């Protein structure tokens, strides 16, 4: 979905029509489609979210089927409560709108760090997207910027996001190509952007949006996705289609989704709703078929829509107590969040009798010091253990009040004999020091107690 201004939303009414898509179908026919040193790309990818046999999986090999909500953060930067409220629906993920500063106010690294922290605290996988690319190359999007420009912004964010590969998806640019001849450039521009991100050092799963304002009525992504996937040296790309009025026919929905599954290419529905400017969308088929095929999605959007698409608000006025008809459908209806969402295992593993939080307390050139606070649930424990991923370019030197071991870039700190027993509801803290670059974002800490 475009930015919630009347001007930009009006652009979307002129982007695509169902007849255009039907015509494209006729033309297309059936064809084409620690001590931790920097890890090798395949090792690093396996430590985080990654693609295996056309599926998005977590580091432990379990499928991650996204059941998420879009949140227009860049226009509502004061609405941090929304992350907790989105989690309250049962969602396991959130897709967050950011701006590179080319069209709207830039979300700087400190703001993005807080977004990621809110996702961590609320146990949400976080897909970050740059919205300034929306409709690039289309006559109705003169201010949109290229994917290459978006990658410049991601380069600025790299120090903030390094080490978050286990719970962050990098959605390079929202709806990055418009209609007309520019759609023919989708594969080349997308492949180049993916390769640049890898050259910068990103080891995250990369999400790429379709052309035609995300709807791919020309079937460009449909036929060229393999080319883009093969261009990624990490083979860790997920494709995203935005299903609005082009997908008012359930048969079109099923055909599109099945094509990617049959091709062994990972696909999500990055945006969708029940209607778009009065044009029907077959949301029931989208929900039913993504469930049948095990594909992820993000509903558009939490709140704050305007300019004729207010009915896409899932809740009114950012109030979770006032769900719209669309929100009630997505949250609690058939094949919706309540029925199908499962928390990511990276977060579920934090709930085994205790929770732990890491804080970087001091930084200096070439080193840093931090602390981990562990809180225990309602039963006394006789021992405990914590672990987290040490970011590339950093190494742990020592710990105090805990016994350290490092294996393959994962630091494990276990109880000492004198602090293993903790009363019900108790807490312990331990400290550590490291060499190298201090992580900008604190790592997610797994914790277990018995």
Secondary structure, DSSP 8 states (H G I E B T S, - for coil): ---SSHHHHHHHHTT--HHHHHHHHHHHTT----B-----HHHHHHHSSEEETTEEE-TTS-B---EEEEE-GGG-TT-THHHHHHHHTT-SEEEEEE--SSSS----HHHHHHHHHHHHHTT-EEEEEEGGGTTTTSTT-TT---HHHHHHHHHHHHHHHTT-TTTEEEE--TT---SGGGGGGHHHHHHHHHHHHHHHT--SEEEEE-TTTTT-TT-HHHHHHHHHHHH-TT--EEEEEEESGGG-SHHHHHHHHHHHHHHT--EEEEEE-SEETTEE--HHHHHHHHHHHT-EEEES-SS---TT-GGG-SBGGG-TTSB-HHHHHHHHSTTSHHHH----HHHHGGGBSEEEEEEEEEEETTEEEEEEEEEE-SS-BS-EEEEEE--TTEEEEEEESSEEEEETTEEEEE--TTTS-B-TT-EEEEEEEEEE---SS----EEEE-
